[in-house]
Amino acid sequence: MSGGAIVWIVVLVVILVVLGVVVALMMNKRKNEQRRAHATELRTEAAAQSDSIAHAEREAKRAEAEAEAKRLEAERAEHQAAEARQGVHMDQAYQEDRIREAQRVDPDDKRV
């Protein structure tokens, strides 16, 4: 090979390397632009969800308050039921005491 052919080969290789670098830079630039666009879309979606999240938060707080009110109501009802049950037991005890007293004072009742 002559010296001139080697120079052309080197020049051609350098041109191909430079083209490869340029193409790689252009692809990287395009990829970065696509990523920026995608990030913008994600931010837009996230911002759009702010209203629905705020609404859901308000609903959750309302439901929690309602649950607390119902829990307190249930506690009051349970307390009232316990008092009623205690009243029934007292009435039953009084009734049984009256029956025993009647048996004790009745001269015709032969039960011991």
C-alpha positions in Angstrom: 0.0 0.0 0.0 1.2 3.5 -0.7 1.5 6.2 1.9 -1.4 8.1 0.4 -3.8 5.2 0.8 -2.9 4.9 4.5 -3.6 8.6 5.0 -7.0 8.2 3.3 -7.8 5.2 5.5 -6.8 7.1 8.7 -8.9 10.1 7.5 -11.8 7.8 6.8 -11.5 6.1 10.3 -11.3 9.5 12.0 -14.4 10.7 10.0 -16.3 7.5 11.0 -15.3 7.9 14.7 -16.4 11.6 14.6 -19.7 10.6 13.0 -20.1 7.9 15.6 -19.6 10.4 18.4 -22.0 12.9 16.8 -24.6 10.2 16.4 -24.1 9.1 20.0 -24.5 12.7 21.2 -27.6 13.3 19.2 -29.2 10.0 20.5 -28.3 11.0 24.0 -29.8 14.4 23.5 -33.0 12.9 22.1 -33.2 10.4 25.0 -32.8 13.2 27.5 -35.5 15.2 25.8 -37.8 12.2 25.9 -37.0 11.7 29.6 -37.8 15.4 30.3 -41.1 15.1 28.5 -41.9 12.0 30.5 -41.0 13.7 33.7 -43.3 16.6 32.8 -46.2 14.2 32.1 -45.6 12.5 35.5 -45.6 15.8 37.3 -48.8 16.8 35.5 -50.5 13.6 36.5 -49.3 14.0 40.1 -50.6 17.5 40.2 -54.0 16.3 38.8 -54.2 13.8 41.7 -53.9 16.5 44.3 -57.6 17.3 44.3 -58.7 13.7 44.5 -56.2 13.0 47.3 -57.5 16.0 49.2 -61.1 14.8 48.7 -60.1 11.3 49.8 -58.4 12.7 52.9 -61.5 14.7 53.8 -63.7 11.6 53.3 -61.3 9.6 55.5 -61.4 12.1 58.3 -65.2 12.3 58.1 -65.5 8.5 58.2 -63.1 8.5 61.2 -65.2 11.1 63.0 -68.4 9.1 62.3 -66.8 5.9 63.5 -65.7 7.6 66.7 -69.2 9.0 67.3 -70.7 5.5 66.7 -68.1 3.9 69.0 -69.1 6.4 71.7 -72.7 5.7 71.1 -72.1 1.9 71.3 -70.2 2.4 74.6 -73.2 4.3 76.0 -75.6 1.7 74.8 -73.4 -1.0 76.3 -73.3 0.8 79.6 -77.1 1.2 79.6 -77.5 -2.5 78.8 -75.2 -3.4 81.7 -77.2 -1.1 84.1 -80.4 -2.7 82.8 -79.0 -6.2 83.3 -77.9 -5.3 86.9 -81.5 -3.9 87.5 -82.9 -7.3 86.3 -80.6 -9.2 88.7 -81.6 -7.0 91.6 -85.3 -7.5 90.8 -84.8 -11.2 90.5 -82.9 -11.3 93.8 -85.6 -9.3 95.5 -88.3 -11.6 94.0 -86.4 -14.7 95.3 -86.0 -13.0 98.7 -89.7 -12.3 98.8 -90.5 -16.0 97.9 -88.2 -17.3 100.5 -89.7 -14.9 103.1 -93.2 -16.0 102.1 -92.2 -19.6 102.5 -90.6 -18.9 105.9 -93.6 -17.2 107.3 -96.3 -19.4 105.7 -97.4 -22.0 108.3 -98.8 -24.2 105.6 -95.5 -24.4 103.6 -93.7 -27.5 104.8 -90.5 -26.9 102.8 -87.4 -26.6 104.8 
